[in-house]
Amino acid sequence: MAKSYSSDLPSRVVAYVEAGYTRRAAARRFGVSDSFAVKLLQRVAEHGTLSPGRQGRPRGGRLAAFEDFLVGTVERQSDITMPELAVRLLEEHTMKADPAVLSRFLCRCGIKKRCWRRNANALTSPKPGTDGGSPASPACAISPAAWSLSTKPRSPQR
């Protein structure tokens, strides 16, 4: 990773160019690359600022435009699965998204992870060892982040 330049260097480069020297001469004078001096003066001409531009990938993404639809759908129909949500998004907005991407997006939006069950009868089937009158708990059986492979409880043998 490259080291950042000192905060006064851009102002010295700009002052040197404004004194009548070329951008490349300013780059040689201050020991920076030609592209640094050229891009710095382009940024000053366009934006009028010496502050560096934002680095990295821009925030948001393709799903940001559909945030209201996705959050609203999950809040109205809390038992919807991610594949079902992906199909609704494709049908209503012609936007294709993988279920895992939708799940991560909803987590970033503040929607808590829910139990996305494969079997709809799991919530109404009786608990083992009971008289059959009470429904199964809708609590998720997601492993906590602190569990490792050696401490995670074993799943029942098939």
N, C-alpha and C positions, 0 to 999 in steps of 0.2 A: 504494500500500500504506500502510495506516495505521501510525503510530508506536505502539510499545507504551508503556504507562504505566510510571512509575518503580515500583520494587519496594515502596516504603513507602506509596504512595498507597492501595492496597486496605486496608491496616491502618488508615489514618487515616479512610477512609470508614466502615469497620465501627465504629470507636470513636465516630465522630460519631453514627451511628445508634443505637448502644447507649447514648449519652448522652441519648437521648430525641427526637431529631430524626427527620423522615421520610426515606425513601430519596431522594425527589426533592429535598428541601432539602439533603441531603448532596451530591447531584450538582451542584446549583447552587453550593454553597459551594466545592467543589473543582474546578469547571470541567470536569466530565465529563458524558457523556450520561446521561439518566435510565435508559436500558436497561443501561448499565454498572453503575450502583449497584444496580438491581433484581436483575440476574443475579448480581452478586457476592454479594449477601446470600442469594440462593437457593442458590448453590453452598456458601456457608458453612453454611447450615441443613441441606443434604442431606449434604454430604461432610465438613464440619468443617475445611475447608482453604481457604486464600487462594490457593493455587497455581492458575494458569490451567489450563483443560482442554486436551486434545490438539487440535491443529488439523489440518486436512487429511483426506484420505480414510483410512478405517481400513485397517490392514494386512490382507493376506490377500485373500480374495475368494471367489467361488463355487467355485473349484477347490481351495481349501485343504482342504476336507473329503475330497477324493479324492486327496490327495498320495500316500498309501501305495499306493493302487491304481495310479496313473499311474507312479510311480517303479518300483514292483515289476514292472509290465508291461514297461517299457522295459529294465530290467535282465535280465529273463528272456528277452525276445525283442528283442535289440538291433537287429535289422534291420527292425523295424516302422516303417512310415511314419506321419506325423502324421495323414493322413486315416484310415488303418486304426485308429489309436489313438482318434480321435474317434468312429468307428463303435462300437468296443468299449465306450467310455465310455457312449455312448447306449444300447447294448443291455443292458449289465450294470447300469447305475446310472440310466438314464433322464435323463442330464444331457447337454444339447447344448452343445458347445463347438467353436469354429472351430479348425482345425489350427494357424493362426498363434498363437492364444492358448495352445494347448497347448505349442507350441514355446517361447514366451517363459516360460511357467510352469516348464517343465522346466529351462530355463537358470537361472532364479532358484533352483531347488531344487538346483543344483549338477551337474546332468547335462550333460556336455559335448555340444556339437553334433556330431551324427554325419552321415554322408553319407546323406541320404535320397534314394536313387536311384530314378528312375522305372522303370528297366529292371533286373530282377533278374539278367539274364544279364551285366550289365556287370562283375560281380565275377569271373566265370568265363571271360569271353571273352579270347582271347590279346591281348597287347600288340602294337601295330603294330611291325613290324621284328624280331620274334622268331620262333623256330621254331614257336610255337604251344603250347609246353609249359607256360609259366608263366602263372598267372592275372593279371589286371589288379590293380593296387594299389587297396586299399579306401580310400586316403586321400582326403579331401574336397578339392575344388577351390574352396573358399570364399575370396573375396577378403579379404585382411587389411583391418582397419579403416583402415590408414594409406594405402591406395591411393586415388587420386582418379581421376576419369575420364581425365585426361591421362596417368597413369602405369600404369593398369590394362592388363595384356596383352590384346590383341584375341582374341576368340573366333574359331575357324576359320569361314571363309565357307561357307555352305550351298550 
